[in-house]
Amino acid sequence: LSQYDSNLYIYVYLCIYIMDEFYVQNRQVIVSVHAVKQARKRNIAYPDQVYHTIKTGKVKKFGKHGIKFVGKSIICVGEEIGQIILIKTIERGN
């Protein structure tokens, strides 16, 4: 295991336990474990920067179900699945 994977499980479970349900455009937002790993590897402050970008960033739709939340410094890429928005990856932008 790398240094990012070793403490991941404790951090993720605490965030899920503490965080309330999060809604944007009347859809529940779920952040995948892969997205959390990518944020940690790229030194992006999860959940603070991620949730701020999802709440206040510009929404760009692409493809059939793709959606991006573009903030000042990060981009959250996800997919609309029914009444859920699943964030699949988080990357640096701009």
Secondary structure, DSSP 4 states (H G I P E B T S, - for coil): --HHHHTHHHHHHHHHHH----EETTEEEEE-HHHHHHHHHTT--TTHHHHHHHHHSEEEEETTTEEEEE-SSEEEEEEEETTEEEEEEEEE--
